[in-house]
Amino acid sequence: MKFLNLLLLSLIIISCSTKNDNKKLYLCDVQPKIIKAKQSPLYALNHADFERPFSINNIDNRYLVITDDNAVDKGLYIYDINNFNLINRTGKLGEGPGEISYYLSPIAYKDGFLMKDGSKQLFYYFNIPQVKTESDYLPTIITKYPNKKHFPFALKMINDSNYIGVVATISSTGTFEIDIAKGNIFNDSIEHLIDLPQIIDNHNLQYFFTASKNRIVMSYQYYNIFSIYNNHGEIIKHIYGNNKIAKNRMKNYFSIPQTDGRDIYIPYNPDDSKYKDKRGRTRTKGYNRILHFDINGNYINTLKTNKYFKICTILPTKHQLLLYSPQSDTPFTTIDYANL
């Protein structure tokens, strides 16, 4: 009887261990399948007059919003995603009504997008059909947060009220803690979703976050690890660069994940390449790899680009990745990932 009990216990342990192993992938143990990705210049954007894109965002597969970090006014460029024709510029900078203090990444919402104004503790709503026709368009305030406890700052709207995202919980002393949660943008309640890997230090952590209808993908700045969850916060897979989890504040490993709901693409920096900018400051060159996984975190291949890039955006209806390489003569290029 003791033998049977020991055998049963051993099988349970082995089963749990195997199940746990299925939730981890170490890239150092994977034989890489490297494919040279053909990059095609996107001439419509390469002839635009913005200076320094901060973010490039696909809004509901209808619009492309590019924020110009060097703009002195109206630094939000809105393009038709089908032909990349410029629709209009918007986003008046300033502290007055309807003016925004500084640009952050837009969030798809209804017929346009939301943008957080951190200094005013509010969210603006930009209605793109109105932006098309009004040269002096000003957005409307959709919600204010000055007296609220929770403030979402990286999120994906799942309907007109509710979101999944990264939330700061503000204490009475003005400090805050980070949580990955579900919430309602109009009230102060959140539902905790994700417990971070124990190796991750939550203090001053920066997240790269994206979500689709059935997945949440998180990468953690300075760490060589990213994680895939379902939308209930259950872990699908942790993917590690090495067997030993490294933290290096001088090096970015994985950037903002991109997903079309079927596959996941992760910009990746395999080395520490740097350059001097015009002011003599040391900068990282960016990324020249894109790791390709299926929606469950199974490795497929690695795309190698011939240019270092800083921004990667997915265009699912075109089956393309849009890259921005600031040091190139043709900074905007596309990769047809359907053919790889």
Buried (B, 14 or more C-beta within 10 A) or exposed (E): EEEEEEEEEEEEEEEEEEEEEEBEBEBEEEEBEEBEBBBEBBEBBEEBEBEEBBBBBBBEBBBBBBBBEEBEEBBBBBBBBEEBEBBBBBBBBEEEEEBBEBBBBBBBBBBBBBBBBEEBBBBBBBBBEBBEEEEEBBBEEBBEBEEEBBBBBBBBBBEEEBBBBBBBBBEEEEEBEBBBBBBBBEEEEBEEBBEBBEBBEEEEBBBBBBBBEEBBBBBBBBBBBBBBBBBEBEBBBBBBBEEEBBBEEEBBBBBBBBBBEEBBBBBBBBEEEEEEEEEEEEBBBBBBBBBBBEBEBEBBBBBBBEBBBBBBBBBBEBBBBBBBBBBBEBBBBBBBBEEB
